[in-house]
């Protein structure tokens, strides 16, 4: 027996699922968040940080996406690993990892590989793709700010551009 109401409800639910934006999580330290703290406070507002820049680029290219800025100034890979489960929604498709130099500054450099491996395992177990951001100075060195650790809005555009194709591939758009 044909049930128009049931068919309509199924179509509406299917359309609503397609209309929702995919989620990307950008996790890292101050250059993900946009700003430093303490003795190195330079940076940009969150609206100019690379996660926001990347979200705009992806949406302009037709990918319906929300990029969550899970950056925290001063964080280490240990902290990122601890924070990541709470930052990832169950439908997160891509996680971008920007592991900075804080591990070395805080005496945790020897543990970095294990923490990054833990992050990779968590992301894979959740069915998402991990995209790691390369060396920030190589990507945007000419846009470094006066504090020597953070970057201008143009640098954040360069960061977003550097991961754009890998994130698009992970999203399938």
DSSP file (Angstrom, degrees, kcal/mol; ACC not computed):
  #  RESIDUE AA STRUCTURE BP1 BP2  ACC     N-H-->O    O-->H-N    N-H-->O    O-->H-N    TCO  KAPPA ALPHA  PHI   PSI    X-CA   Y-CA   Z-CA
    1    1 A X              0   0    0      0, 0.0     2,-0.3     0, 0.0     0, 0.0   0.000 360.0 360.0 360.0 133.5    0.0    0.0    0.0
    2    2 A X        -     0   0    0      1,-0.0     2,-0.5     4,-0.0     0, 0.0  -0.588 360.0-168.6 -77.1 129.0    1.3    3.4   -1.0
    3    3 A X     >  -     0   0    0     -2,-0.3     4,-2.3     1,-0.1     5,-0.2  -0.849   8.2-176.5-122.6  94.0    1.8    5.8    2.0
    4    4 A X  H  > S+     0   0    0     -2,-0.5     4,-2.8     1,-0.2     5,-0.2   0.868  84.3  54.0 -58.1 -38.6    2.4    9.4    0.8
    5    5 A X  H  > S+     0   0    0      2,-0.2     4,-2.3     1,-0.2    -1,-0.2   0.917 110.3  46.3 -64.5 -41.8    2.9   10.7    4.3
    6    6 A X  H  > S+     0   0    0      2,-0.2     4,-2.3     1,-0.2    -1,-0.2   0.906 113.7  48.9 -66.9 -41.1    5.6    8.1    5.1
    7    7 A X  H  X S+     0   0    0     -4,-2.3     4,-2.4     2,-0.2    -2,-0.2   0.918 111.5  49.3 -64.0 -43.5    7.3    8.7    1.8
    8    8 A X  H  X S+     0   0    0     -4,-2.8     4,-2.5     1,-0.2    -2,-0.2   0.911 110.6  49.9 -63.3 -42.5    7.3   12.5    2.3
    9    9 A X  H  X S+     0   0    0     -4,-2.3     4,-2.5     1,-0.2    -1,-0.2   0.910 110.9  49.6 -63.1 -42.4    8.7   12.1    5.8
   10   10 A X  H  X S+     0   0    0     -4,-2.3     4,-2.3     1,-0.2    -1,-0.2   0.906 111.7  48.6 -62.9 -41.8   11.5    9.9    4.5
   11   11 A X  H  X S+     0   0    0     -4,-2.4     4,-2.6     2,-0.2    -2,-0.2   0.907 111.5  49.4 -66.1 -41.1   12.3   12.4    1.8
   12   12 A X  H  X S+     0   0    0     -4,-2.5     4,-2.6     2,-0.2    -2,-0.2   0.922 112.2  47.9 -63.9 -44.4   12.4   15.3    4.3
   13   13 A X  H  X S+     0   0    0     -4,-2.5     4,-2.0     2,-0.2    -1,-0.2   0.896 112.5  49.2 -64.6 -39.6   14.6   13.4    6.7
   14   14 A X  H  X S+     0   0    0     -4,-2.3     4,-1.9    -5,-0.2    -2,-0.2   0.922 112.2  47.7 -65.1 -43.7   17.0   12.4    3.8
   15   15 A X  H  X S+     0   0    0     -4,-2.6     4,-2.1     1,-0.2    -2,-0.2   0.902 110.1  52.7 -63.7 -41.1   17.1   16.0    2.6
   16   16 A X  H  X S+     0   0    0     -4,-2.6     4,-1.1     1,-0.2    -1,-0.2   0.891 108.3  50.7 -63.0 -39.5   17.8   17.3    6.1
   17   17 A X  H  < S+     0   0    0     -4,-2.0     3,-0.3     1,-0.2    -1,-0.2   0.900 112.9  45.8 -64.8 -40.2   20.7   14.9    6.5
   18   18 A X  H  < S+     0   0    0     -4,-1.9    -2,-0.2     1,-0.2    -1,-0.2   0.823 109.3  55.9 -70.8 -30.6   22.1   16.1    3.2
   19   19 A X  H  < S+     0   0    0     -4,-2.1    -1,-0.2    -5,-0.2    -2,-0.2   0.708  85.7  99.2 -77.8 -19.4   21.6   19.7    4.1
   20   20 A X  S  < S-     0   0    0     -4,-1.1     2,-0.2    -3,-0.3    44,-0.1  -0.410  81.0-113.3 -68.7 143.2   23.6   19.5    7.3
   21   21 A X        -     0   0    0     -2,-0.1    44,-0.3    44,-0.1    -1,-0.1  -0.530  27.0-118.1 -76.2 140.5   27.1   20.7    7.1
   22   22 A X  E     -a   65   0A   0     42,-2.6    44,-2.8    -2,-0.2     2,-0.4  -0.417  32.0-121.5 -70.0 153.9   29.9   18.2    7.5
   23   23 A X  E     -ab  66  92A   0     68,-0.7    70,-2.7    42,-0.2    71,-1.1  -0.865  26.8-178.1-107.9 136.6   32.2   18.8   10.5
   24   24 A X  E     -ab  67  94A   0     42,-2.5    44,-3.2    -2,-0.4     2,-0.5  -0.979  14.2-151.3-121.7 138.1   35.9   19.3   10.4
   25   25 A X  E     -ab  68  95A   0     69,-2.4    71,-3.3    -2,-0.4     2,-0.7  -0.958   3.5-162.3-112.8 126.4   37.9   19.8   13.7
   26   26 A X  E     -ab  69  96A   0     42,-2.9    44,-2.9    -2,-0.5     2,-0.4  -0.931  16.6-177.5-105.1 112.1   41.1   21.8   13.7
   27   27 A X  E     +ab  70  97A   0     69,-3.0    71,-2.5    -2,-0.7     2,-0.3  -0.915  26.2  95.3-115.1 137.5   43.1   21.0   16.8
   28   28 A X  E     -ab  71  98A   0     42,-0.9    44,-1.7    -2,-0.4    71,-0.2  -0.940  63.2 -73.8 177.2-157.8   46.3   22.6   17.8
   29   29 A X  S >> S-     0   0    0     69,-0.8     4,-2.5    -2,-0.3     3,-1.4   0.133  80.4 -37.9-106.5-140.5   47.9   25.4   19.8
   30   30 A X  H 3> S+     0   0    0     42,-0.3     4,-3.2     1,-0.3     5,-0.2   0.821 130.8  56.7 -63.9 -34.3   48.0   29.2   19.4
   31   31 A X  H 34 S+     0   0    0      2,-0.2    19,-0.5     1,-0.2    -1,-0.3   0.642 112.2  44.2 -76.1 -10.8   48.4   29.2   15.6
   32   32 A X  H <4 S+     0   0    0     -3,-1.4    19,-0.5    66,-0.2    -2,-0.2   0.839 116.0  45.5 -87.5 -48.2   45.2   27.2   15.3
   33   33 A X  H  < S-     0   0    0     -4,-2.5    -2,-0.2     2,-0.1    16,-0.2   0.889 112.7-122.0 -59.8 -39.0   43.4   29.3   17.9
   34   34 A X  S  < S+     0   0    0     -4,-3.2    10,-3.1    -5,-0.2     2,-0.3   0.025  78.2  55.2 120.5 -26.3   44.7   32.5   16.3
   35   35 A X  B     -D   43   0B   0      8,-0.3     8,-0.2    -5,-0.2    -1,-0.2  -0.960  64.9-135.2-141.2 154.3   46.5   34.1   19.2
   36   36 A X        -     0   0    0      6,-1.8     2,-0.3    -2,-0.3     5,-0.2  -0.376  20.4-142.8 -92.9-179.6   49.2   33.5   21.7
   37   37 A X    >   +     0   0    0      3,-0.2     3,-1.7    -2,-0.1     2,-0.2  -0.875  57.9   9.8-136.5 170.0   49.2   34.3   25.4
   38   38 A X  T 3  S+     0   0    0     -2,-0.3     3,-0.4     1,-0.3    -2,-0.1  -0.374 130.6   1.0  65.5-126.9   51.6   35.5   28.0
   39   39 A X  T 3  S+     0   0    0      1,-0.3    -1,-0.3    -2,-0.2     2,-0.2   0.596 138.6  46.4 -75.7  -9.9   55.0   36.6   26.6
   40   40 A X    <   +     0   0    0     -3,-1.7    -1,-0.3     1,-0.1    -3,-0.2  -0.585  63.3 150.1-130.3  71.7   53.9   35.9   22.9
   41   41 A X        +     0   0    0     -3,-0.4    -5,-0.1    -2,-0.2    -1,-0.1   0.434  31.5 120.1 -86.9   2.0   50.4   37.4   22.5
   42   42 A X        +     0   0    0     -7,-0.2    -6,-1.8    -5,-0.1     2,-0.3  -0.146  34.7  92.9 -62.9 163.1   50.6   38.3   18.8
   43   43 A X  B     -D   35   0B   0     -8,-0.2     2,-0.3   107,-0.1    -8,-0.3  -0.985  65.4 -73.8 152.4-156.9   48.1   36.7   16.4
   44   44 A X        -     0   0    0    -10,-3.1     5,-0.1    -2,-0.3   107,-0.0  -0.880  48.5 -86.9-131.9 161.2   44.8   37.3   14.7
   45   45 A X    >>  -     0   0    0     -2,-0.3     3,-2.4     1,-0.1     4,-0.7  -0.334  46.7-106.5 -62.9 154.7   41.2   37.2   15.7
   46   46 A X  G >4 S+     0   0    0      1,-0.3     3,-0.7     2,-0.2     6,-0.5   0.816 119.6  64.9 -53.6 -32.7   39.5   33.8   15.5
   47   47 A X  G 34 S+     0   0    0      1,-0.2    -1,-0.3     5,-0.1   -13,-0.1   0.676 108.9  39.7 -67.3 -15.4   37.6   35.0   12.4
   48   48 A X  G <4 S+     0   0    0     -3,-2.4    -1,-0.2     4,-0.1    -2,-0.2   0.461  91.3 110.0-109.3  -4.9   40.9   35.3   10.6
   49   49 A X  S XX S-     0   0    0     -4,-0.7     4,-2.1    -3,-0.7     3,-0.7  -0.272  86.8 -99.8 -68.3 159.7   42.6   32.1   12.0
   50   50 A X  H 3> S+     0   0    0    -19,-0.5     4,-3.1     1,-0.2     5,-0.2   0.808 118.7  59.3 -58.5 -34.3   43.1   29.3    9.6
   51   51 A X  H 3> S+     0   0    0    -19,-0.5     4,-2.2     1,-0.2    -1,-0.2   0.933 110.9  42.3 -60.3 -41.7   40.1   27.2   10.6
   52   52 A X  H <> S+     0   0    0     -3,-0.7     4,-2.1    -6,-0.5    -2,-0.2   0.896 115.1  50.5 -68.3 -39.6   37.7   30.1    9.8
   53   53 A X  H  X S+     0   0    0     -4,-2.1     4,-2.3     2,-0.2    -2,-0.2   0.922 111.5  48.5 -62.3 -43.8   39.6   30.8    6.6
   54   54 A X  H  X S+     0   0    0     -4,-3.1     4,-2.8     2,-0.2     5,-0.2   0.906 108.4  53.5 -64.2 -42.6   39.4   27.1    5.6
   55   55 A X  H  X S+     0   0    0     -4,-2.2     4,-2.5    -5,-0.2     5,-0.2   0.923 110.1  47.8 -58.5 -44.7   35.7   27.0    6.3
   56   56 A X  H  X S+     0   0    0     -4,-2.1     4,-2.4     2,-0.2    -2,-0.2   0.930 112.1  49.5 -62.3 -45.2   35.1   30.0    4.0
   57   57 A X  H  X S+     0   0    0     -4,-2.3     4,-1.2     2,-0.2    -2,-0.2   0.933 113.1  46.2 -59.7 -47.0   37.3   28.5    1.2
   58   58 A X  H  <>S+     0   0    0     -4,-2.8     5,-2.6     1,-0.2     3,-0.4   0.920 113.3  48.2 -64.1 -44.8   35.4   25.1    1.4
   59   59 A X  H ><5S+     0   0    0     -4,-2.5     3,-1.5     1,-0.2    -1,-0.2   0.875 108.5  54.5 -65.3 -36.4   32.0   26.7    1.4
   60   60 A X  H 3<5S+     0   0    0     -4,-2.4    -1,-0.2     1,-0.3    -2,-0.2   0.787 106.8  52.9 -65.6 -26.2   32.9   28.9   -1.5
   61   61 A X  T 3<5S-     0   0    0     -4,-1.2    -1,-0.3    -3,-0.4    -2,-0.2   0.294 128.1 -98.2 -92.2   9.1   33.9   25.7   -3.4
   62   62 A X  T < 5S+     0   0    0     -3,-1.5     2,-0.7     1,-0.3    -3,-0.2   0.513  80.6 133.0  91.7   5.1   30.5   24.1   -2.7
   63   63 A X      < -     0   0    0     -5,-2.6     2,-1.0    -6,-0.2    -1,-0.3  -0.810  52.1-141.2 -89.9 119.0   31.4   22.0    0.3
   64   64 A X        +     0   0    0     -2,-0.7   -42,-2.6   -44,-0.1     2,-0.3  -0.708  47.3 146.3 -79.7 107.8   28.9   22.4    3.1
   65   65 A X  E     -a   22   0A   0     -2,-1.0     2,-0.4   -44,-0.3   -42,-0.2  -0.989  44.5-153.2-148.7 150.2   31.2   22.3    6.1
   66   66 A X  E     -a   23   0A   0    -44,-2.8   -42,-2.5    -2,-0.3     2,-0.7  -0.998  16.9-155.4-122.4 123.6   31.7   23.7    9.6
   67   67 A X  E     -a   24   0A   0     -2,-0.4     2,-0.5   -44,-0.2   -42,-0.2  -0.896  10.0-148.5-103.7 114.0   35.3   23.9   10.8
   68   68 A X  E     -a   25   0A   0    -44,-3.2   -42,-2.9    -2,-0.7     2,-1.0  -0.694   8.4-139.5 -82.6 124.9   35.5   23.8   14.6
   69   69 A X  E     +a   26   0A   0     -2,-0.5   -42,-0.1   -44,-0.2   -44,-0.1  -0.759  30.7 166.9 -86.2 102.1   38.4   25.8   15.9
   70   70 A X  E     +a   27   0A   0    -44,-2.9   -42,-0.9    -2,-1.0     2,-0.2  -0.170  28.0 136.5-107.1  36.7   39.7   23.6   18.8
   71   71 A X  E     -a   28   0A   0    -44,-0.2     2,-0.4   -39,-0.2   -42,-0.3  -0.591  32.1-172.3 -83.9 147.3   43.0   25.5   19.1
   72   72 A X    >   -     0   0    0    -44,-1.7     3,-2.1    -2,-0.2   -42,-0.3  -0.924  27.2-119.0-143.6 114.2   44.3   26.4   22.6
   73   73 A X  T 3  S+     0   0    0     -2,-0.4   -37,-0.1   -44,-0.3   -44,-0.0  -0.216  97.8  14.5 -53.6 134.4   47.3   28.7   23.0
   74   74 A X  T 3  S+     0   0    0      1,-0.2    -1,-0.3   -37,-0.1   -45,-0.1   0.387  91.8 146.6  84.4  -3.4   50.2   27.0   24.8
   75   75 A X    <   -     0   0    0     -3,-2.1    27,-0.3   -47,-0.1    -1,-0.2  -0.258  34.1-150.7 -71.1 154.5   48.8   23.5   24.3
   76   76 A X     >  -     0   0    0     26,-0.1     4,-2.5    27,-0.1     5,-0.2  -0.663  35.1 -99.3-112.2 171.1   51.0   20.4   23.8
   77   77 A X  H  > S+     0   0    0     -2,-0.2     4,-2.5     1,-0.2     5,-0.2   0.832 124.9  59.0 -62.7 -29.9   50.2   17.2   21.9
   78   78 A X  H  > S+     0   0    0      2,-0.2     4,-1.8     1,-0.2    -1,-0.2   0.948 109.0  43.5 -60.5 -47.7   49.4   15.6   25.3
   79   79 A X  H  > S+     0   0    0      2,-0.2     4,-2.3     1,-0.2    -2,-0.2   0.879 112.0  53.3 -65.3 -38.9   46.7   18.2   25.8
   80   80 A X  H  X S+     0   0    0     -4,-2.5     4,-2.2     1,-0.2    -1,-0.2   0.919 108.3  50.0 -62.8 -43.4   45.4   17.9   22.3
   81   81 A X  H  X S+     0   0    0     -4,-2.5     4,-0.6     1,-0.2    -1,-0.2   0.896 112.6  47.6 -61.6 -40.3   45.1   14.1   22.7
   82   82 A X  H  < S+     0   0    0     -4,-1.8     4,-0.3     1,-0.2    -1,-0.2   0.858 117.0  42.2 -68.9 -35.7   43.1   14.7   25.9
   83   83 A X  H >X S+     0   0    0     -4,-2.3     4,-1.2     1,-0.2     3,-0.7   0.742  94.7  81.0 -83.2 -24.4   40.8   17.4   24.4
   84   84 A X  H >X S+     0   0    0     -4,-2.2     4,-2.0     1,-0.2     3,-0.6   0.860  84.0  57.0 -58.4 -43.7   40.2   15.7   21.1
   85   85 A X  H 3< S+     0   0    0     -4,-0.6    -1,-0.2     1,-0.3    -2,-0.1   0.885 110.6  45.9 -57.2 -36.4   37.4   13.3   22.1
   86   86 A X  H <4 S+     0   0    0     -3,-0.7    -1,-0.3    -4,-0.3    -2,-0.2   0.744 112.2  51.4 -75.2 -23.4   35.3   16.1   23.4
   87   87 A X  H << S+     0   0    0     -4,-1.2     2,-0.5    -3,-0.6    -2,-0.2   0.778  94.7  82.4 -83.5 -27.7   35.9   18.2   20.3
   88   88 A X     <  -     0   0    0     -4,-2.0     2,-0.2   -63,-0.1     7,-0.0  -0.668  67.3-151.0 -85.2 124.6   34.9   15.5   17.8
   89   89 A X    >   -     0   0    0     -2,-0.5     3,-1.9     1,-0.1    -2,-0.1  -0.485  35.2-104.7 -78.1 162.7   31.2   15.1   17.1
   90   90 A X  T 3  S+     0   0    0      1,-0.3    -1,-0.1    -2,-0.2    -2,-0.0   0.745 122.1  49.3 -64.5 -20.0   30.2   11.5   16.1
   91   91 A X  T 3  S+     0   0    0     37,-0.0   -68,-0.7   -69,-0.0    -1,-0.3   0.156  75.9 139.6-104.9  19.4   29.9   12.7   12.5
   92   92 A X  E <   -b   23   0A   0     -3,-1.9   -68,-0.2     1,-0.2     3,-0.1  -0.451  28.9-174.3 -62.8 130.4   33.3   14.5   12.3
   93   93 A X  E     +     0   0A   0    -70,-2.7    36,-2.2     1,-0.3     2,-0.3   0.793  62.9  22.0 -97.0 -34.7   34.8   13.7    8.9
   94   94 A X  E     -bc  24 129A   0    -71,-1.1   -69,-2.4    34,-0.2     2,-0.4  -0.994  55.8-162.1-140.2 140.8   38.3   15.3    9.1
   95   95 A X  E     -bc  25 130A   0     34,-2.8    36,-3.0    -2,-0.3     2,-0.6  -0.995  11.1-155.6-120.9 128.4   40.6   16.3   11.9
   96   96 A X  E     -bc  26 131A   0    -71,-3.3   -69,-3.0    -2,-0.4     2,-0.6  -0.914   9.4-157.3-103.4 124.2   43.4   18.7   11.2
   97   97 A X  E     +bc  27 132A   0     34,-2.7    36,-2.9    -2,-0.6     2,-0.5  -0.904  14.9 179.7-106.1 122.9   46.3   18.5   13.5
   98   98 A X  E     -b   28   0A   0    -71,-2.5   -69,-0.8    -2,-0.6     2,-0.7  -0.827  10.0-174.7-119.1  88.3   48.7   21.5   14.0
   99   99 A X        -     0   0    0     -2,-0.5   -23,-0.1    34,-0.3   -71,-0.1  -0.763  12.0-170.7 -86.7 117.2   51.2   20.3   16.5
  100  100 A X        -     0   0    0     -2,-0.7     3,-0.4   -25,-0.2     4,-0.2   0.113  39.4 -79.2 -92.3-155.1   53.4   23.3   17.3
  101  101 A X  S  > S+     0   0    0      1,-0.2     4,-1.8     2,-0.1     3,-0.2   0.263  95.4 102.1 -94.3  10.7   56.6   23.7   19.3
  102  102 A X  H  > S+     0   0    0    -27,-0.3     4,-1.9     1,-0.2     6,-0.3   0.809  72.5  63.1 -69.3 -28.5   55.1   23.7   22.7
  103  103 A X  H  4>S+     0   0    0     -3,-0.4     5,-3.5     1,-0.2     6,-0.7   0.951 108.1  42.5 -58.7 -47.8   56.1   20.1   23.4
  104  104 A X  H >45S+     0   0    0      4,-0.3     3,-1.2     1,-0.2    -2,-0.2   0.902 113.2  52.5 -65.7 -41.0   59.8   21.1   23.2
  105  105 A X  H 3<5S+     0   0    0     -4,-1.8    -1,-0.2     1,-0.2    -2,-0.2   0.800 114.0  43.4 -65.4 -27.6   59.2   24.3   25.2
  106  106 A X  T 3<5S-     0   0    0     -4,-1.9    -1,-0.2    -5,-0.2    -2,-0.2   0.292 117.8-107.9-102.7   9.2   57.5   22.3   28.0
  107  107 A X  T < 5S+     0   0    0     -3,-1.2    -3,-0.2    -4,-0.2     3,-0.2   0.735  91.1 110.7  75.2  22.4   60.0   19.5   28.1
  108  108 A X    >>< +     0   0    0     -5,-3.5     3,-1.8    -6,-0.3     4,-0.6   0.188  31.5 114.0-112.1  15.5   57.6   17.0   26.5
  109  109 A X  G >4 S+     0   0    0     -6,-0.7     3,-1.0     1,-0.3     4,-0.4   0.830  72.0  61.0 -59.2 -33.3   59.3   16.5   23.1
  110  110 A X  G 34 S+     0   0    0      1,-0.2    -1,-0.3    -3,-0.2     4,-0.2   0.708 106.3  46.9 -66.7 -19.1   60.1   12.9   23.8
  111  111 A X  G <> S+     0   0    0     -3,-1.8     4,-2.1     1,-0.1    -1,-0.2   0.500  84.8  94.4 -98.6  -5.9   56.4   12.1   24.2
  112  112 A X  H <X S+     0   0    0     -3,-1.0     4,-2.8    -4,-0.6     5,-0.2   0.897  82.5  50.8 -56.4 -48.0   55.2   13.9   21.0
  113  113 A X  H  > S+     0   0    0     -4,-0.4     4,-2.3     1,-0.2    -1,-0.2   0.897 111.0  48.9 -60.5 -41.2   55.3   10.8   18.7
  114  114 A X  H  > S+     0   0    0     -4,-0.2     4,-2.0     2,-0.2    -1,-0.2   0.900 112.8  47.6 -66.1 -39.9   53.3    8.7   21.1
  115  115 A X  H  X S+     0   0    0     -4,-2.1     4,-2.3     2,-0.2    -2,-0.2   0.915 112.0  48.9 -67.7 -41.9   50.7   11.5   21.5
  116  116 A X  H  X S+     0   0    0     -4,-2.8     4,-2.5     1,-0.2    -2,-0.2   0.892 110.6  51.6 -64.7 -38.1   50.4   12.0   17.7
  117  117 A X  H  X S+     0   0    0     -4,-2.3     4,-2.4    -5,-0.2    -1,-0.2   0.892 109.3  50.8 -63.2 -39.3   50.1    8.3   17.3
  118  118 A X  H  X S+     0   0    0     -4,-2.0     4,-2.4     2,-0.2    -2,-0.2   0.890 109.4  50.0 -63.8 -40.0   47.3    8.3   19.9
  119  119 A X  H  X S+     0   0    0     -4,-2.3     4,-2.6     2,-0.2     5,-0.2   0.933 110.6  50.0 -62.7 -46.3   45.6   11.2   18.0
  120  120 A X  H  X S+     0   0    0     -4,-2.5     4,-2.5     1,-0.2    -2,-0.2   0.912 111.3  49.2 -58.4 -44.2   45.8    9.2   14.8
  121  121 A X  H  X S+     0   0    0     -4,-2.4     4,-2.6     2,-0.2    -1,-0.2   0.913 111.9  48.1 -63.5 -43.2   44.3    6.1   16.5
  122  122 A X  H  X S+     0   0    0     -4,-2.4     4,-1.5     2,-0.2    -2,-0.2   0.930 113.0  47.3 -62.8 -46.3   41.4    8.1   17.9
  123  123 A X  H  <>S+     0   0    0     -4,-2.6     5,-2.4     1,-0.2     3,-0.2   0.927 114.3  47.1 -62.2 -45.9   40.6    9.7   14.6
  124  124 A X  H ><5S+     0   0    0     -4,-2.5     3,-1.8     1,-0.2    -1,-0.2   0.907 108.7  54.6 -63.1 -42.8   40.8    6.4   12.7
  125  125 A X  H 3<5S+     0   0    0     -4,-2.6    -1,-0.2     1,-0.3    -2,-0.2   0.809 107.0  51.9 -61.9 -29.0   38.6    4.7   15.3
  126  126 A X  T 3<5S-     0   0    0     -4,-1.5    -1,-0.3    -3,-0.2    -2,-0.2   0.422 119.2-112.7 -87.0   1.4   36.0    7.4   14.8
  127  127 A X  T < 5S+     0   0    0     -3,-1.8    -3,-0.2     1,-0.3     2,-0.2   0.707  75.5 125.0  78.3  19.9   36.1    6.8   11.0
  128  128 A X      < -     0   0    0     -5,-2.4     2,-0.4    -6,-0.2    -1,-0.3  -0.569  60.2-113.6-106.5 172.2   37.6   10.2   10.2
  129  129 A X  E     -c   94   0A   0    -36,-2.2   -34,-2.8    -2,-0.2     2,-0.5  -0.881  21.0-139.8-107.3 137.5   40.7   11.3    8.3
  130  130 A X  E     -c   95   0A   0     -2,-0.4     2,-0.5   -36,-0.2   -34,-0.2  -0.859  16.1-172.7 -97.7 128.3   43.7   12.9   10.0
  131  131 A X  E     -c   96   0A   0    -36,-3.0   -34,-2.7    -2,-0.5     2,-0.4  -0.985  10.8-154.1-116.6 122.5   45.3   15.8    8.1
  132  132 A X  E     -c   97   0A   0     -2,-0.5     2,-0.4   -36,-0.2   -34,-0.2  -0.820  13.2-129.7-100.7 137.6   48.5   17.1    9.6
  133  133 A X        -     0   0    0    -36,-2.9   -34,-0.3    -2,-0.4     3,-0.1  -0.665  26.5-131.9 -83.4 136.1   49.7   20.6    8.9
  134  134 A X        -     0   0    0     -2,-0.4     2,-0.3     1,-0.2    -1,-0.1   0.105  52.1 -41.6 -73.2-168.8   53.3   20.9    7.8
  135  135 A X     >  -     0   0    0      1,-0.2     4,-1.8     2,-0.1    -1,-0.2  -0.412  52.5-148.7 -60.9 117.7   56.0   23.2    9.1
  136  136 A X  H  > S+     0   0    0     -2,-0.3     4,-2.9     1,-0.2    -1,-0.2   0.864  94.3  54.5 -62.2 -38.4   54.3   26.5    9.6
  137  137 A X  H  > S+     0   0    0      1,-0.2     4,-2.0     2,-0.2    -1,-0.2   0.905 108.9  48.7 -64.5 -39.4   57.4   28.5    8.8
  138  138 A X  H  4 S+     0   0    0      2,-0.2    -1,-0.2     1,-0.2    -2,-0.2   0.862 115.7  45.1 -66.3 -34.1   57.8   26.7    5.4
  139  139 A X  H  < S+     0   0    0     -4,-1.8    -2,-0.2     1,-0.1    -1,-0.2   0.907 139.1   0.4 -75.0 -42.5   54.2   27.4    4.6
  140  140 A X  H >< S+     0   0    0     -4,-2.9     3,-2.3    -5,-0.2    -2,-0.2  -0.011  76.6 138.8-143.1  32.7   54.0   31.1    5.7
  141  141 A X  G >< S+     0   0    0     -4,-2.0     3,-1.4     1,-0.3    -3,-0.1   0.805  73.6  59.6 -54.6 -34.2   57.4   32.3    6.9
  142  142 A X  G 3  S+     0   0    0      1,-0.3    -1,-0.3    -5,-0.2    13,-0.1   0.637 102.5  55.4 -72.0 -10.6   57.1   35.6    5.2
  143  143 A X  G <  S+     0   0    0     -3,-2.3     9,-2.2    -6,-0.1    12,-0.3   0.174  76.0 134.3-105.5  16.4   53.9   36.3    7.2
  144  144 A X  B <   -E  151   0C   0     -3,-1.4     7,-0.3     7,-0.2     2,-0.1  -0.430  50.6-130.4 -68.8 140.2   55.5   35.8   10.6
  145  145 A X    >   -     0   0    0      5,-3.3     3,-2.1    -2,-0.1     5,-0.1  -0.260  31.8 -88.0 -85.7 175.9   54.6   38.5   13.2
  146  146 A X  T 3  S+     0   0    0      1,-0.3    -1,-0.1     2,-0.1    -2,-0.1   0.760 122.1  63.3 -59.1 -29.8   57.0   40.4   15.4
  147  147 A X  T 3  S-     0   0    0      1,-0.1    -1,-0.3     3,-0.0    -3,-0.0   0.623 102.3-131.5 -74.1  -9.4   56.9   37.9   18.2
  148  148 A X  S <  S+     0   0    0     -3,-2.1    -2,-0.1     2,-0.2    -1,-0.1   0.436  91.3  69.4  78.7  -1.1   58.4   35.3   15.9
  149  149 A X  S    S+     0   0    0      2,-0.0     2,-0.2  -118,-0.0    -1,-0.1   0.581  89.0  56.1-121.7 -18.3   55.9   32.6   16.7
  150  150 A X        -     0   0    0     -5,-0.1    -5,-3.3  -107,-0.1     2,-0.3  -0.698  67.4-133.5-121.4 170.3   52.6   33.7   15.2
  151  151 A X  B     -E  144   0C   0     -7,-0.3    -7,-0.2    -2,-0.2   -10,-0.1  -0.848  14.6-113.1-130.0 156.1   51.3   34.7   11.8
  152  152 A X     >  -     0   0    0     -9,-2.2     4,-1.9    -2,-0.3     3,-0.2  -0.139  46.2 -92.3 -75.0 175.6   49.3   37.4   10.1
  153  153 A X  H  > S+     0   0    0      1,-0.2     4,-1.9     2,-0.2     5,-0.1   0.868 129.3  56.0 -59.0 -36.6   45.9   36.8    8.5
  154  154 A X  H  > S+     0   0    0      1,-0.2     4,-1.9     2,-0.2    -1,-0.2   0.871 105.1  52.2 -64.4 -35.9   47.7   36.3    5.2
  155  155 A X  H  > S+     0   0    0    -12,-0.3     4,-2.2     2,-0.2    -1,-0.2   0.885 107.4  51.8 -64.7 -38.4   49.7   33.5    6.9
  156  156 A X  H  X S+     0   0    0     -4,-1.9     4,-2.5     2,-0.2    -2,-0.2   0.842 106.2  53.8 -68.7 -32.9   46.5   31.9    8.0
  157  157 A X  H  X S+     0   0    0     -4,-1.9     4,-2.7     2,-0.2    -1,-0.2   0.916 108.8  50.1 -62.7 -42.2   45.2   32.0    4.5
  158  158 A X  H  X S+     0   0    0     -4,-1.9     4,-1.8     2,-0.2    -2,-0.2   0.896 109.8  50.4 -63.6 -39.8   48.4   30.1    3.5
  159  159 A X  H  X S+     0   0    0     -4,-2.2     4,-1.0     2,-0.2    -2,-0.2   0.952 112.2  46.7 -61.0 -48.9   47.8   27.6    6.2
  160  160 A X  H >X S+     0   0    0     -4,-2.5     4,-1.0     1,-0.2     3,-0.8   0.913 112.1  50.7 -60.2 -43.3   44.3   27.0    5.1
  161  161 A X  H 3X S+     0   0    0     -4,-2.7     4,-0.5     1,-0.2     3,-0.2   0.842 103.2  61.0 -62.8 -33.4   45.4   26.7    1.5
  162  162 A X  H 3< S+     0   0    0     -4,-1.8    -1,-0.2     1,-0.2    -2,-0.2   0.768 115.7  30.7 -68.3 -25.2   48.1   24.2    2.4
  163  163 A X  H <X S+     0   0    0     -4,-1.0     4,-2.6    -3,-0.8     5,-0.3   0.464  92.1 100.3-108.8  -4.0   45.5   21.7    3.8
  164  164 A X  H  X S+     0   0    0     -4,-1.0     4,-2.7    -3,-0.2     5,-0.2   0.892  83.6  44.2 -52.9 -51.6   42.6   22.5    1.5
  165  165 A X  H  X S+     0   0    0     -4,-0.5     4,-2.2     1,-0.2    -1,-0.2   0.885 114.6  49.1 -67.0 -37.5   43.0   19.7   -1.0
  166  166 A X  H  > S+     0   0    0      2,-0.2     4,-2.0     1,-0.2    -1,-0.2   0.891 113.0  47.5 -67.8 -38.4   43.5   17.0    1.7
  167  167 A X  H  X S+     0   0    0     -4,-2.6     4,-2.0     2,-0.2    -2,-0.2   0.928 111.1  51.2 -67.9 -44.4   40.5   18.2    3.6
  168  168 A X  H  X>S+     0   0    0     -4,-2.7     5,-1.8    -5,-0.3     4,-1.6   0.920 110.1  50.0 -57.4 -43.7   38.3   18.3    0.5
  169  169 A X  H  <5S+     0   0    0     -4,-2.2    -1,-0.2     1,-0.2    -2,-0.2   0.901 109.9  50.5 -62.5 -40.7   39.4   14.7   -0.3
  170  170 A X  H  <5S+     0   0    0     -4,-2.0    -1,-0.2     1,-0.2    -2,-0.2   0.809 114.0  45.0 -67.0 -29.7   38.5   13.6    3.3
  171  171 A X  H  <5S-     0   0    0     -4,-2.0    -1,-0.2    -5,-0.1    -2,-0.2   0.695 105.5-129.8 -83.8 -20.9   35.1   15.2    2.9
  172  172 A X  T  <5       0   0    0     -4,-1.6    -3,-0.2    -5,-0.2    -4,-0.1   0.826 360.0 360.0  73.8  32.0   34.5   13.8   -0.5
  173  173 A X      <       0   0    0     -5,-1.8    -4,-0.2  -110,-0.0    -5,-0.1   0.389 360.0 360.0-124.3 360.0   33.5   17.1   -2.0
